[in-house]
Amino acid sequence: MSAWFGVRNAGDVPSPSLLLYPDRIRENIRRMLRVAGGPPRLCPHIKTHKMVGKVFLGNNVNPHMVMMSPDGRYVVTGGTRANKAFIIDAKTLQLVKVINVDIAPEHLSFSPDSRWYYQGNPQGDSISVIDMVSLTKIKTIPGFAEPLNVTFSPDGSKAYVGNYGAHWVGVIDVRRHELLKKIQIAEVPGVAKLDPAKYLGEIKGINIAAPTNDGRYLYAADGDLGVVGVIDPREDKMIKTIRVGKNPWRIYMSHDGKYAITPNNGDETISIIDLQANKVAATLEAGPDMTGVNFAAGKAFVISSTSGFVYMYDMNSLRPAGRIKIGTNVQLETATTDTKEEKLYLAESTTNSVVIIDAKTGSFEKVANVGLYPWGTHIMDSKDNYCH
């Protein structure tokens, strides 16, 4: 019996030729539709680096951060100028709900079970709580000071909020959606001993309380105080303070759980913290205006937003490993790393592009015309999803 793909008149077919089997093609399409759930899910693989669609949110929206729910059903963003939250169906790429929130929404987070979407509103000093079952805002939690990033505990019972306008981390009881406690990272020195113009002016406090990979501890960098506080979430108290460089922006965890990095924009260095010893293992030179750190191929990639460079560091030797020049007079934003930890997807807002960096070789390509002023990227299940 001949194979199904055999050609009866092979001698009459020009060579080389491309043979198509329509019945097989139709059946494969039917199978893909069943697996994907419909035609809109048949998007090209991320390796093709092709745009698969855009969602128009409205005029003067200025979406700040985007995130996909853990169950993959929705994509959400906060419109900073619109004072609204936008909910997009990830399957159809349709905008399904627009919800009024507080003033100037920026950073956001999902509970692990995808039930709650917490939208931070820095200018409103609040967190908006959105129920992802009813797609409605059920509460506004007040009492914060310029809240930025939100971190849920692994079991979803608590959420930790970095307050950039203060020096404490807020603890939310997720069952009641109430501010339960404030964890002071360090004592603020007396103003007389410091620069009054600095410490009585705009506060540069805490961006995020970032969890270790196992969720056992939280690490929070304080910009004004130049320290990283280590929090035990079992008792919600400080257990260690680690001195780093000047004006640390926030902290980023390596994927192997061994180290954490703070970009210190006050002195253009990075501090590499040994998470086992809870001390700085290395302080290395970096660039100005750092906005993010990604990990891939045994290296750390530090984004210097205004210089046009991405700085690389070998995470085995804890030494510099060169830098990648993305361009001249370009503004680099933030990046995500693919789940294979092979490529970085970096938003570049000057030319409206996403820069795709090969982590092993340092080479890169650009996907142009992704939308005006791209601010960041997001890949589901990436270990490096973050915002400014």
C-alpha positions as CSV (number, residue, x, y, z in Angstrom):
1,M,0.0,0.0,0.0
2,S,1.5,3.4,-1.0
3,A,1.9,6.2,1.4
4,W,-0.8,8.9,1.4
5,F,1.7,11.5,0.2
6,G,2.8,9.5,-2.8
7,V,2.5,11.0,-6.3
8,R,1.1,8.7,-9.0
9,N,2.6,10.6,-11.9
10,A,5.9,11.6,-10.3
11,G,7.7,11.5,-13.7
12,D,5.4,14.2,-15.1
13,V,6.0,16.6,-12.2
14,P,8.6,19.3,-12.7
15,S,11.4,19.3,-10.2
16,P,11.8,21.1,-7.8
17,S,8.1,21.5,-7.0
18,L,5.9,22.4,-4.0
19,L,3.2,19.9,-3.4
20,L,0.0,20.9,-1.6
21,Y,-2.5,18.6,-0.1
22,P,-5.8,20.6,0.3
23,D,-7.6,18.0,2.4
24,R,-4.7,17.9,4.9
25,I,-4.4,21.6,5.0
26,R,-8.2,22.0,5.7
27,E,-8.0,19.4,8.5
28,N,-4.9,21.0,10.1
29,I,-6.7,24.4,10.1
30,R,-9.8,22.8,11.7
31,R,-7.5,21.3,14.4
32,M,-5.8,24.6,15.1
33,L,-9.1,26.3,15.4
34,R,-10.3,23.8,18.0
35,V,-7.0,24.1,20.0
36,A,-6.8,27.9,19.8
37,G,-10.5,28.6,20.3
38,G,-11.1,30.6,17.2
39,P,-9.5,32.5,14.3
40,P,-8.4,35.5,16.4
41,R,-6.1,33.2,18.4
42,L,-4.2,32.0,15.3
43,C,-1.6,34.7,15.8
44,P,1.9,34.2,14.3
45,H,4.5,32.8,16.7
46,I,6.5,35.3,18.6
47,K,9.6,34.3,16.7
48,T,8.1,35.8,13.5
49,H,8.3,39.2,15.1
50,K,5.3,40.4,13.2
51,M,2.5,42.7,14.4
52,V,-0.7,40.8,14.9
53,G,-3.0,43.6,15.7
54,K,-3.7,46.8,17.6
55,V,-6.5,47.8,19.9
56,F,-7.7,51.5,19.8
57,L,-8.6,52.7,23.3
58,G,-9.6,56.2,22.5
59,N,-8.1,59.7,22.2
60,N,-5.8,61.1,24.9
61,V,-5.7,57.8,26.9
62,N,-1.9,57.5,27.4
63,P,-1.8,53.8,28.6
64,H,1.0,53.4,31.0
65,M,1.4,49.7,31.7
66,V,-0.1,46.6,30.2
67,M,-0.6,43.1,31.7
68,M,-2.3,39.9,30.8
69,S,-4.4,38.1,33.5
70,P,-2.8,34.9,34.7
71,D,-5.6,32.8,33.2
72,G,-4.9,34.4,29.8
73,R,-8.4,35.7,29.3
74,Y,-7.8,39.5,29.5
75,V,-5.3,42.2,28.8
76,V,-5.6,45.3,30.9
77,T,-4.1,48.8,31.1
78,G,-4.7,52.0,32.9
79,G,-5.1,55.2,30.9
80,T,-3.2,57.9,32.8
81,R,-4.8,60.8,31.1
82,A,-8.3,59.3,30.8
83,N,-8.5,58.1,34.5
84,K,-9.9,54.8,33.2
85,A,-9.1,51.1,33.2
86,F,-9.4,49.3,29.9
87,I,-10.1,45.6,29.6
88,I,-9.4,43.8,26.4
89,D,-10.5,40.2,25.5
90,A,-7.2,38.4,24.7
91,K,-9.0,36.0,22.4
92,T,-10.8,38.4,20.2
93,L,-8.5,41.5,20.7
94,Q,-11.7,43.5,21.4
95,L,-12.1,46.2,24.0
96,V,-14.8,44.8,26.2
97,K,-15.0,47.2,29.1
98,V,-13.9,50.7,30.2
99,I,-14.0,51.5,33.9
100,N,-13.6,54.8,35.7
101,V,-10.9,54.7,38.3
102,D,-9.1,57.4,40.3
103,I,-6.6,60.1,39.2
104,A,-3.8,59.2,36.8
105,P,-3.7,55.3,36.9
106,E,-0.3,53.8,36.1
107,H,1.0,50.5,37.5
108,L,-1.2,47.5,38.1
109,S,-1.3,43.8,39.1
110,F,-3.5,40.7,39.2
111,S,-4.2,38.4,42.0
112,P,-2.8,34.9,41.3
113,D,-6.3,33.5,40.7
114,S,-7.0,36.3,38.2
115,R,-10.0,37.4,40.2
116,W,-8.8,40.9,41.3
117,Y,-7.2,43.6,39.2
118,Y,-5.6,46.2,41.4
119,Q,-5.0,49.5,39.6
120,G,-2.6,52.0,41.3
121,N,-3.5,55.7,41.0
122,P,-0.4,57.7,42.1
123,Q,-2.0,61.1,41.9
124,G,-5.1,59.9,43.7
125,D,-3.0,58.2,46.4
126,S,-5.3,55.1,46.0
127,I,-5.8,51.6,44.6
128,S,-8.8,50.8,42.5
129,V,-10.1,47.3,43.0
130,I,-11.7,45.7,39.9
131,D,-13.6,42.4,40.0
132,M,-12.7,40.5,36.9
133,V,-15.8,38.3,37.1
134,S,-18.3,41.2,37.0
135,L,-15.8,43.6,35.2
136,T,-16.7,46.3,37.7
137,K,-14.8,48.5,40.1
138,I,-16.0,47.4,43.6
139,K,-13.9,49.6,45.8
140,T,-11.2,52.4,46.0
141,I,-8.7,51.8,48.8
142,P,-7.3,55.2,50.1
143,G,-4.4,56.0,52.4
144,F,-1.4,55.6,50.1
145,A,1.3,58.1,49.1
146,E,1.9,57.9,45.3
147,P,1.4,54.2,45.1
148,L,3.3,52.5,42.2
149,N,3.7,48.8,41.9
150,V,1.6,46.2,43.6
151,T,2.8,42.7,44.5
152,F,0.4,39.9,45.6
153,S,1.4,37.2,48.0
154,P,1.6,33.7,46.4
155,D,-1.7,32.7,48.0
156,G,-3.4,35.9,47.0
157,S,-4.4,36.8,50.6
158,K,-2.3,40.0,50.8
159,A,-1.0,42.7,48.4
160,Y,2.1,44.8,49.0
161,V,2.2,48.4,47.6
162,G,5.3,50.5,47.0
163,N,4.7,54.1,47.9
164,Y,7.0,56.4,45.9
165,G,5.9,59.4,47.9
166,A,6.8,57.8,51.3
167,H,9.2,55.4,52.9
168,W,6.9,52.6,53.7
169,V,5.3,49.5,52.0
170,G,1.5,49.2,52.4
171,V,0.0,45.8,53.2
172,I,-3.6,45.2,51.9
173,D,-5.9,42.6,53.2
174,V,-7.3,41.2,49.9
175,R,-10.3,39.6,51.5
176,R,-11.6,43.0,52.7
177,H,-9.6,45.2,50.2
178,E,-8.4,47.4,53.1
179,L,-5.0,48.9,54.0
180,L,-3.9,46.7,56.9
181,K,-0.4,47.9,57.8
182,K,2.5,50.2,56.9
183,I,6.0,48.7,57.0
184,Q,8.6,51.4,57.4
185,I,11.7,50.5,55.4
186,A,14.2,52.6,57.4
187,E,14.3,55.6,59.7
188,V,14.4,58.9,57.9
189,P,17.3,61.0,59.2
190,G,16.7,64.4,60.7
191,V,16.4,67.1,58.1
192,A,19.1,69.2,59.8
193,K,21.7,66.5,59.0
194,L,20.8,66.4,55.3
195,D,20.1,68.6,52.4
196,P,16.7,70.3,53.3
197,A,16.0,71.2,49.6
198,K,16.2,67.6,48.8
199,Y,14.4,66.0,51.7
200,L,11.7,68.6,52.1
201,G,11.1,68.6,48.3
202,E,9.8,65.7,46.2
203,I,10.2,62.4,47.9
204,K,11.8,59.5,46.0
205,G,10.6,56.5,48.1
206,I,9.7,53.0,47.2
207,N,8.8,51.8,43.7
208,I,8.0,48.1,44.5
209,A,8.2,45.4,47.2
210,A,9.6,42.7,44.9
211,P,9.3,39.1,45.9
212,T,12.0,36.5,45.8
213,N,11.3,33.7,43.3
214,D,10.0,31.5,46.0
215,G,7.9,34.2,47.5
216,R,9.6,33.8,50.9
217,Y,10.8,37.4,51.2
218,L,10.2,40.9,49.8
219,Y,12.9,43.4,48.9
220,A,12.1,47.1,48.7
221,A,14.6,49.8,47.5
222,D,14.2,53.3,48.8
223,G,15.5,56.0,46.5
224,D,16.1,58.8,49.0
225,L,17.5,56.6,51.7
226,G,19.8,54.5,49.4
227,V,18.9,51.3,51.1
228,V,17.0,48.0,50.3
229,G,14.8,46.7,53.0
230,V,14.1,43.0,53.4
231,I,10.6,42.1,54.6
232,D,9.4,38.8,56.1
233,P,5.8,38.6,54.8
234,R,4.9,35.9,57.4
235,E,5.0,38.6,60.0
236,D,5.0,41.7,57.8
237,K,8.1,43.2,59.4
238,M,11.6,44.3,58.4
239,I,14.4,41.9,59.1
240,K,17.4,43.5,57.3
241,T,18.5,46.8,55.8
242,I,21.1,46.7,53.0
243,R,23.0,49.9,52.0
244,V,23.3,50.2,48.2
245,G,24.2,53.1,45.8
246,K,22.6,56.5,45.6
247,N,19.0,56.8,44.5
248,P,18.2,53.1,43.7
249,W,15.3,53.0,41.3
250,R,13.9,49.5,42.3
251,I,15.1,45.9,42.6
252,Y,15.1,43.1,40.1
253,M,15.4,39.4,40.8
254,S,17.7,37.1,38.8
255,H,15.9,34.0,37.5
256,D,18.1,31.5,39.4
257,G,17.2,33.2,42.7
258,K,20.8,33.9,43.7
259,Y,21.0,37.6,43.1
260,A,19.1,40.9,42.9
261,I,20.1,44.1,41.2
262,T,19.3,47.7,42.0
263,P,20.1,50.3,39.3
264,N,21.4,53.3,41.3
265,N,20.6,56.4,39.2
266,G,22.2,58.8,41.7
267,D,25.7,57.5,41.0
268,E,25.2,55.6,37.8
269,T,26.1,52.2,39.3
270,I,24.3,48.9,39.9
271,S,24.4,47.0,43.2
272,I,24.3,43.2,42.9
273,I,22.9,41.7,46.2
274,D,23.6,38.2,47.2
275,L,20.2,37.0,48.4
276,Q,21.6,34.2,50.5
277,A,23.9,36.4,52.5
278,N,21.7,39.5,52.2
279,K,24.7,41.8,51.4
280,V,26.1,43.6,48.3
281,A,28.3,41.2,46.4
282,A,29.4,43.7,43.7
283,T,29.0,47.4,42.8
284,L,29.6,48.0,39.1
285,E,29.6,51.1,36.8
286,A,26.5,51.5,34.6
287,G,24.8,54.3,32.7
288,P,22.5,57.3,33.3
289,D,18.7,57.1,33.8
290,M,18.3,53.4,34.2
291,T,14.8,52.1,33.8
292,G,15.0,48.3,33.9
293,V,17.0,45.1,34.3
294,N,16.4,41.8,32.4
295,F,18.0,38.4,32.8
296,A,18.9,36.0,30.0
297,A,21.7,33.7,28.7
298,G,23.6,34.0,32.0
299,K,23.7,37.8,31.8
300,A,21.9,40.8,33.3
301,F,20.9,43.5,30.8
302,V,20.5,47.0,32.3
303,I,18.6,49.6,30.3
304,S,20.1,53.1,30.2
305,S,17.1,55.1,28.8
306,T,18.7,58.3,27.7
307,S,22.1,57.0,26.6
308,G,20.8,54.6,23.9
309,F,22.9,51.8,25.5
310,V,21.9,48.5,27.2
311,Y,24.7,47.4,29.6
312,M,25.5,43.7,30.0
313,Y,26.9,41.9,33.1
314,D,28.1,38.3,33.5
315,M,26.1,36.9,36.4
316,N,28.6,34.1,37.0
317,S,31.7,36.3,37.4
318,L,29.7,39.5,38.4
319,R,31.7,41.5,36.0
320,P,30.8,43.8,33.1
321,A,30.2,42.0,29.8
322,G,30.0,45.0,27.4
323,R,27.2,47.1,26.2
324,I,24.8,47.2,23.2
325,K,24.3,50.5,21.3
326,I,20.7,50.6,20.3
327,G,21.0,54.0,18.7
328,T,21.8,57.7,19.0
329,N,19.3,60.2,20.4
330,V,16.8,57.5,21.2
331,Q,14.7,57.0,24.3
332,L,14.8,53.4,25.7
333,E,11.9,52.4,28.0
334,T,11.5,48.9,29.5
335,A,11.7,45.4,28.3
336,T,10.5,41.9,28.8
337,T,12.3,38.6,28.3
338,D,10.8,35.6,26.4
339,T,10.0,32.4,28.3
340,K,13.0,30.6,26.8
341,E,15.2,33.4,28.2
342,E,16.8,33.9,24.8
343,K,15.5,37.3,23.6
344,L,14.6,40.7,25.1
345,Y,11.7,42.8,23.8
346,L,12.6,46.5,24.5
347,A,10.3,49.4,23.9
348,E,12.0,52.3,22.1
349,S,9.7,55.3,22.1
350,T,11.6,57.7,19.8
351,T,11.1,55.7,16.6
352,N,8.0,53.9,17.8
353,S,9.7,50.5,17.7
354,V,10.3,47.3,19.7
355,V,13.9,46.3,19.7
356,I,14.4,42.5,19.9
357,I,17.8,41.6,21.4
358,D,19.5,38.2,21.1
359,A,20.7,37.7,24.6
360,K,23.5,35.3,23.6
361,T,25.1,37.4,20.8
362,G,23.9,40.9,21.6
363,S,22.7,41.5,18.1
364,F,19.2,43.0,17.6
365,E,16.5,43.8,15.1
366,K,13.7,46.3,15.3
367,V,9.9,46.0,14.7
368,A,8.8,49.4,13.6
369,N,5.4,51.2,13.8
370,V,4.1,49.4,16.9
371,G,2.2,52.5,18.0
372,L,3.1,56.0,19.2
373,Y,5.6,56.2,22.0
374,P,5.7,52.6,23.2
375,W,6.3,52.5,27.0
376,G,6.9,48.8,27.7
377,T,6.2,45.2,26.6
378,H,4.6,42.2,28.2
379,I,4.9,38.4,27.5
380,M,2.7,36.0,29.4
381,D,4.6,33.9,31.9
382,S,7.8,35.9,31.4
383,K,9.9,36.3,34.5
384,D,10.8,39.9,33.5
385,N,7.4,41.6,33.2
386,Y,7.7,45.0,34.8
387,C,7.2,48.7,34.1
388,H,9.1,51.9,34.9
